[in-house]
Structure formats: C-alpha cells, structure tokens
Amino acid sequence: MEEEPEQPEAGVPVEGDKAGAEREPESGGRAEGAAVGTFVAELTQLAALAREGLLTPQEFTTAKGRLLRG
C-alpha cells in the first residue's frame, strides 16, 4: 500500500518549484479571517442593539446594508 506524499505547509519552498518560490496559502489567510471575524462581530452587535430596542427595524436594515457593502 503506497502512502500519499505529505503536503508542504503554506509559505514553505517546495522542491521542484521555481527558485525561491513559496507555496501559496490555500485559504485567504489570516487577513481574510480577521475581516470575517470583524464583520460577524459588528453584525452581532447590530442585532443585539435591535433586539434591545435601541435600533428600529429601519435603522437595523440601513446599518446592516452599510456593513454588507463594506
């Protein structure tokens, strides 16, 4: 039974690649993850404010739209 070759880690030079080339991360990396985390936190905060009655449904919809557009 043959073993599958191990996948090198992102950012580590790979044998056979162009000289000095590094393997690209498969996902968007930390920056994208941080952006998603911030988006979720802000949306959660807006929902909490709306639930507490501190935002009207119209204000929540407007704020959510701004958040979604970036």
Buried (B, 14 or more C-beta within 10 A) or exposed (E): EEEEEEEEEEEEEEEEEEEEEBBEEEEEEEEEEEEEEEEEEBBEEBEEBBEEEEBEEEEBEEBBEEBEEE
